[in-house]
Amino acid sequence: MQIQVEIDSGRPVFISANADDFGAIFAAMDSGDQVEVLRAMVKHMKPHPTQWDFISIDLELSDNLEIRDTLRRVLFP
């Protein structure tokens, strides 16, 4: 699964993808590509190190505890 965009005209192109769309694409990748996506995320976050703090804080919210716990369990057993 991939995101493919073809532009055949000079008109504006609007692309819409939500978090669930990105998650579905990520889930369909093989593990090597998934690691490359994680590598790219870390690379592009380097200019924004404080954002990791905000993500960490948001993962402590009650609505996000399952996500936090799952990530800990599967990535850092």
N, C-alpha and C positions, 0 to 999 in steps of 0.2 A: 504494500500500500504506500502511496506517495502523494505528495501535493504537486500537481502539474498545472502550470499556467501557460497558456499560449495566447499571445496578443497578435491579432490579425488586422488591427486597424489603429488609427491615430486617436481613437476615442478613449476617454478615461475608462479604466478597468477597476472595478471594485471587487475585492475578494473578502469574503467573510468566513472566518473559522473561529470557533469557540474552543474553550478548554477541553470539552468532551471530544471534539473533532481531533485535536492534537493528541489526546490520550488514546483514542482509537487507532490512530496512525502509529503511535509509539508501540502499542500493544501488538500490532501486526508485524513489527520489525523483528529481525533476528537479534540475538543478544549482542553481536558485534556492532550492529547499527545502533542499538539502544545505548551501548556504552559511548559510541561516538556522539549521540545526541546529548548525553550527560556531560561529555567532555566539552561540547560546544556551549552548553549552558554555563558551565564553570568559566570558560574562556570569556564569554560575553558579559558575565557578571563581575569580572575583575575590576572594571572601572567603578563598580557600585558595591563595594564590600559591605556597606551598612545595610543594604537590602537583605543580605543574609540574616541580619538581626531581626528585621521586620518579618521575614518568612518564619524564622524560629518562634517569634512571639505569636504569630498567627497560628502556627501549628500547636500551640499550647491552649488555644481556645477550645471549649468543649465540643464544638461542631467538628473540629479537626483532629481530635485525639486518636481516632481510629486510623487516620492517614499517618499521623506521626508514629504510632505504634507499629503499623504495618511496615513502614519504611525502615524503622529500627530493626525489626525482626528479620526482614528479608535481606537487607543490605549489610547489617552489622550484627550477625548472630553471636 
